[in-house]
Structure formats: structure tokens, C-alpha cells
């Protein structure tokens, strides 16, 4: 595999709620591949609560397999749904909650403290058993991988996390020392924004759901930005690779934001600062309009994306490339923490 390319990964978050928008996801993938003139792998972060709720006349495994194909990656996604928490034998916590709907979907996993490991282990076992796959990658619900979640991931032997998100995606005008307007790149307000600005910004936070000392140590005290590259998160003798969602998810990131990030990274790759990594994606649950920015970006940059400078890979494969890079090289260090 080339070591001078821009590695692009397309991801899908499966929330564990319903399959009503599955057709829109299939359409999205087809549109992207028509624009690019090639098949591209997807990484699927799947929350296994599809098997715990009431989904009449739906076989979750069959529904998921209708989209997943050879060359794709299956990985774990976990929200704090009540059904999953109770299956893990834990007491359900209803707050804090960025959704405020009582389901647990918007409850940051970090509030479960040392019990979060049991929750992740239960979810992983359920997903692997139902889909017959071994998963090594993880994305936290709400992209909220706080210190306690990192500790649990390392204890369970996960190879990478893919949750670090630029606060700029959720809060326009964010910069060190300024929280921005808490509106995403499309101008929409979301209660999740304040959580992500705290977790992935440059200010140390101590509340369990926002505790960010491990990530800040990995970024040398810097906030996550669209240019942030993979970095190691360490705790004692253990570590896990963080693969940032630097290009954003299309619920919050406009096609213009994705294109601007892609253009800047492609320029760096072409001047010899590669390999560099771009991570973009969408949600399975969400009508086509929420996936449209991803499709529009891929169509608008179809020539560049199809060039020899760009390689589409799963996040797991991108992580393997990133893990081999000399982190201490000065040029590489400057790129990681740009």
C-alpha cells in the first residue's frame, strides 16, 4: 500500500434504533460510487440494540448485510440505550442527556465510570455473536470518548477509536479560548455541541462525561481540528490509536466543510507530508437530506478523489498505516498537531 497518498475512509453510524432509512443509505452508497466510477469500502459502526428492541418483521442481521459487502469493515458503536445498559446488568442513568428523551441515546457513556467496560463488553459480544464477525474498532455514541471510555477500550483490547471530532464542526467560530456559537457548519443548533466543544477542545475538563486528559496528552494540549491526524492515546503501559473524524459527519458537516478539509489535506499529501488521513461519514438513521452533503462532496471532488493521490480504505486499514508511521519525525509531529 502506498505511503504517499491521502487515505480516505467513509463511515456509517448505525444508531441501533430502526431501519426506516436503510434505502437512503443504499442510495447514498450507489450515488457515491457512480460519482467516483469505482466501488469504495465503507466502515460500519453498529450499535447492537437492533436485537434488543421491538422491530417487527425485521431481521436485523439481514438488514445490515443488505448494505455491508466484501471489503467493508464492521466495528462497534455504542449509545447508552436503556435496553443495552440493563442487559449489561447496570443501573440505567438518565442524565446528563443531550437528547432529553429518556431513552439513554443521548447519555454520554463516560457517566458510567468504571462500569463502562461492562457496557462495551456486552455490546461487543452481542454484535459479534449476531453478525459472526470480530470487531476491533470503535466509535462512541455522540463521539464522546472521554477518559473512562478510553480506559475501557484499552482494557478490552480495541485497536483504535474513531470519535475525536473538531469542535469547529459543531460550533462555528470555535478557536482556542473561544467556544464559538454552538451552531454546526449548516447553522443548526444541537445540544450535543456543548459536550463536544468541551471534550475535544483545548480546555482540560474533569466531569466524567467530558474528561479529556488522555486525549489532550495525545494532542499535546491542542484542540481537535480538521487537520488533526491519527494520534496515540496512552495510559500507563497501554495505548490506543485515535483516528479523528476530521472531515465530519454529514448531519453536521456541510459539503463545503468536507471539501475544504479534503483540499487542504490533499495539498499536504502532494507536497510530501503524507500519508495523511481524511475521515468522513453519515448515519444510517436519517433521511436522505442528512446524507446529501456526503454525496455532494464526493460528486464535487470526484476527479480529485479518483486521482492516484487518493486511496479509499476502511478505518481499520488506515489505522494500520498510521500505526507504522514515525510519530517522532518533526514533519510528522507538526502535521499531527496542526
N, C-alpha and C positions, 0 to 999 in steps of 0.2 A: 504494500500500500504506500502511496506517495507520502513524502514527508514535507512537501512544499505547498500543499493545497489548502483551500478553505473547506473545512469539513462541515457540512450542513446536515442537521438532524431535524426531522419533522415528528412532532409528538402529539399524542391524543390523550387527554384526561378522560377516563371513564369514571363518573362520579358514583356509580353503584345505585342509581335511582330508577331509571327507566330506559326503554329502547325506542321511545317515540320518534327520536331524531336520527335513528340509525340510517335511514335512507339519505338524509342530508350529508352524513359523513361519507357514505359511499359515493355520492355525487361530488363531494369535495375532492376526494382522492382521484376520481376519474378526471375532473377538471384540471387538477394539478398535473397529472401525467399527460394529458393532451397538450397543455401549455409547454411542458418540458420535452415532449416527444420521447419519453422514456418511463419505465417503471422505477419507482423510488421506494425504498423501505420506510416503514413507519415504526415508531416505538409507542407501544400502548401501555399507559399506566392505568391499571384496572383496580378499582375498589370492589372487593368481593361481596358486597352486601346485596348484589343482584340475587344471590342464592338465599338470602335471609328474609327478604320482604315478599309481599304478595304480588307476583307478576303472573296473572292468569294466562294460560295458553302460550306461555313463552318459555323456551328452553334457553337459559342464559348462555350456556356453552355454545349452543348452535348459533345464537345471535352474534356472539363475539367472533366466532370462527367464520361467519359470513363476511367479515371485513379483514380479519387477520389472515395473512398468507405467508408462504415460504419466504424467508429473508427478513420478516418483521421480528421485532423484539417484544416479548411480554415482560412487563415489570409491574411492581406493586404501587398502588395509590391508596392512601387511607384517609378517610374522613372519620370524624368521631360519631358516626351514626349510633343511635341508641342500641339497635339490634346487635351491632358488632361489639360494642362495649360490653353488653350483657353476656354475649357469647364468650367473651374473654374472662368472664367471672368478676368483672369490675363494677363498681358503683358508678352509674351514669352521672356525669356532670353537665349541667345545662347552661353554664355560663363561665367565662365570658363567651359571647356568641355574636359573630358579625352578621349572621342572618336574623337572629332573634325569633326563630320559628319553632324552637323546642325539639327539633329532630336530632340535633347534635352535629349536623353537617357543618355548621359554622363555628363549632367549638374547637379552638386550637389544640392540637394533640399535646402540646407542652404542659397543659394544665394537669395532666395525669401524672406528672412527676415520674418517679421510679417505676410506676405501673405501666408506662407507655410501652415498655418492652414486651409485656404480655399481650398488649393490644396488637402490636405489629406482628408478633409471632403467630397469633391466632389468625390474623388476616392473611399472612403469607401461607400458612398451612392450608387454609381454606381455598385460596386461589390456586395453589399448586395442585391440590387434590382434584379440584373441579376441572382444571384445564390440562392436567397432565404435563405440566412444564415446571422447570426450576427457574426461579427468578432471583436476580442479583441486584437489580436496580430499583430505585425508589423515588417517588415524588410525593411530598407531603400535601395533605389537603390544605388548600389555601396558600400553598407554597410556604408553609410556616414551620420549617425545620429549625426549631430552637435548640438550645444546648442539650436539653434532656432527650430530644428526639435523635440528635446526632449520637449521643452516648449509646442509646438503644440500638441504633443501626450498626454501630461498630461492634457492639456486643453480639449481635446476631450475624455478623459476618457479611453484611451487604458490601458490595464493591464500590458503589457510587450512589450519590444523591443528586437529584436534578430539581432543585427547588429555589436556589438563590435567584431572586428577581430584582431587577433595577427599580428602585423607588420611583425613578423618573417615569416608568411605565404607568404607575398608579397615581402619580401626583405631579402634575405639570409644574415646572419651575423648581423642582427639588434640586438642591445642591447642598454641600456641607454647610451646616449651620442654618439651613432654611428648609422647612418641611414642604414647601410648595402649596398648591391649592387643593390637594386631595381629590383631584379630578384626573381621570386617566387620559390617554392620548386622544381619545374621542370626545373629551369634555364631559364624560359621565361621572357622577359621584357614586362611590361604592364604599360601604362601611369597612370593607377589607383593607382599604388604602392605609388607614392609620396604623394598622397592625404591621403591614409590610414596610412602611416607611420606618417604623421603629426597629423592626427585626433586621432589615437589610441596609439601613442607613449607617452613618459613621458614629452615632452616639451609643455608648455602652448602655445596655438595658438589663434589668435584673428580674423583672416579673417572669415567672416560668414560661409563659406562652410567647414571650418576646426576648428571652435571654439569648444574647448573641456573642458571648465572649469567645467561643470556639471559632466561629466564622470570622470575627474581627481579627483574631490572631492569625488566621489563614490569609486574610487580605491585608495584613499589616495596618489595621485600623481604618481602612478605606471602605466607603460605601460601595455596593454593587452598582456597576454602570453598564450601559450597552456594550462597552468594550471589554468588560471583565471576562477573563479566560479561566479555564479549569484551575482549581487550587486545592491543596490538601488541607483537610480539617483534622487536627491532631488532638488526642487526649491521652497523656501518658505515652505508652508504647504503641497505642493503636492509632489508626488513621482511616479516613475515608475520603475519596475524591469527590469534590463538588463540581458538577457540570452546570454552570449557570444557565437560566432561561433568558439569555441576554437579548434575544430577538423578540421575546414576548409571546404571549398567548392572545389569539385574535379577539377574545372577549374584551380585552383592554388595550391591545396594541393595534394601532392603525396600520394599513398597508404602507403609509409613508414612513412611520417609525421603523417598520421592518426593513424597508428599502434603505433608509439612511444608515441603519446599523450594518446591513449587508454591504453597502458600498464602502464604508469605512474599513470593515474587516477585509474585504477583497483587495483594497488598495494595500493594506499591510501585508497580505499574503503575497501580492505581486512584487513587492519590494524586498522580499526575502525574510520577512518576520514570521513566516509560517513554520509549522502548521498553526492555523488559527481555527476557532470553532464558533459556529452560529447555531443556536437552538431556538426553534420557532414551533408554534403548535396551535391547537384548538381543543375544544371539549366535545365529547360525543353528545352529551346532553346540551342542547342548544340549537335553535332553528338555524337555517342556512345563513341568515343575515349575520349571525355571530361567527360564522366560518368564512364569510366573504372576504374580510381583509387578508386572510391567509391565501385564498385563491387569487385575489387581485395582486398581491405581492409577487406570487410565483409567475403570474402571467406578465406583469410589468417588467420583471427582471428575467424573463425566460431565456434570453440569449446569454446573459452572463451566467445564469445558473446552469446552462447546458455547456458551458465552456470547459476546457481542460483544467482550468484553475480550481474548479469546484468538484467535490466528491460528496455524494449523498450517502450517509451511513446511519445505522442505528446509534442511539446514545451509548450503548454498551461498547460498540466498536470504536466510537470516538473516544470513549474513556480509556480504552486500551492504548490508543495512540497517545493520548495526553499523558498517561501514566509513565510512558517511556521517555518523556521529554526531560532535558536537563533543567530543572527548576531554578538552579542557582546561576545559570548563564545570565549575564547582565541584560542582554536584549530581551531574553525571555521573561525575566523578572519584571522589566519595565512594562511589557505587554500585559502580563497577568494582572498587574495592579494599576493599569491605566485608568 
